[in-house]
Amino acid sequence: MRLFIDTDILLDVLLERKGHFDESARVLDWAEAHPGQCAVSWPGLANIHYLSRDGAWEFIEELTDFCVVPGAGTTEMKRALGLGLKDLGDAMQVSTALLFGAQLIVTRNLSDYKRSPIKAVPPGDPALFL
């Protein structure tokens, strides 16, 4: 299974968000046990750095030990712009997931990905761990 992990899942773990931490941590535990099968995006990592108190350097470094960060450029941005999603950030996430060949996008913001060509599932979805 190839998964794309949305930034909200990463922030749940980094910030230990009540009510979301356990399910999101389980996704990252699976990713760590299956190196190279999950991806995150450049913009997502930049957002994590910006939103964290300490820059999240260690968190990001550990994450990149087992998650892929696909490179993106003009082609991927044009793809994002053409996806018809309301939010450019979400469109960039989908474009990155497509580049990686993800089968699912793991997110708590399912409504943001209704028009995504890749199915979005919540972190507690049992299909993630089959």
N, C-alpha and C positions, 0 to 999 in steps of 0.2 A: 504494500500500500504506500503510495506517495502522497504526502500531505503537505499542504501549505498552511502555516500557522499565522493567523492574523495577529496584529499588534496587540489587540485587546487581551488575548490569551497570555502573551508575554508580560504585559503590564500586571495582569492578575497575580502572576507569580512574583515578579520583581517587587511589587508594592504590597504583596500579601493581602489582597482585597478580600474582605470577609464575604462569605457566601459564594465566592468564585475561585478561591485559591486551590482547593482540593482537586476539583475537576480539571482545572488548567494545569496544575502541577502533574497530574497523571498523564496528560498529553506530552509534556516535556520529558517525563520519565520514559515514556514509550519512545520518543524521539532519540533520547540518549541511548536506549537499548538497541536502536535500529539506525545507526549512523548513516547519513546520506539519504535517508528516506523522507526527510522533512526539509522544508525550505522556509525562509523568512526573507523579507525584502530590505533593501538598502534604506528606503524612506522610513520603514518601520523601525529599524535600528536607530536611525537619526532621531525619531520621535521619542523612543525610549531614553536615549541619552539626554534629550532636552527635558523630559518630564521627571527624570529621577533627581534625587537630591545630590547624589555624588557623581553623576555622569554615567553610572552603570557600566563602567569599563570592565570590571571583573565579570559581571553577568553576561555582557555581550561577548567577551572573550571565551567564556565557558560554552555559551550557546553555539558559537561558531566552530567548536570542536566536534559537534555532531550534526548541526544543521547547515544546509547549503544556503549561500546567499548568491542567487543567480545575478550575473551582470545584466544590466539593462542599458539601453541607449535609445536612439531616435526611433527605431522600429517599434520597440516596446511602448514608448510613449505615444506614438501614433495609434498603436493598437488600443491602448488605454483610452485615448480620446474618442475612439470610434465604438467603444463598447456600449454607450448609451446609459451608463450609470450616472446617478445624480452627483455623486461625490468623486472628485478627481483622485483623492487619496485611495478610495476603495477601488477605483478603476486601475490604479497603478498596482495595487495588491493583486488584482485578478490577472493583469498582464504579466506580472512576475510569476504567478502560479502557473499560467499557461506556458511560459518559457521553461519552467522547471518540469512540466509534464505532470503536475499534481492531479490526483484523482478526486480529491476533496479539499475544501477550504474549511479549516476549523476556526470558528468564530462564535462569539455570543451575539453578534449583530447580524442575525440572519436576514432581517429585512433589508439591510444595505446591499445584500448580494442576491436579491430576487432575480435580477436580470443577468447574473453571471452565467457564463457557459460551463462553469465548474460548480457542481453542487456544494452548497455550504451546509455544514452540520455543526451543532453545538459540541463543546468539549466533552459532554457526558454521553454522547451518542455511542451505544454499544458497538456499532459497526466499525468504529475506529480501531478497535483492539482485537479484531478477529484474526 
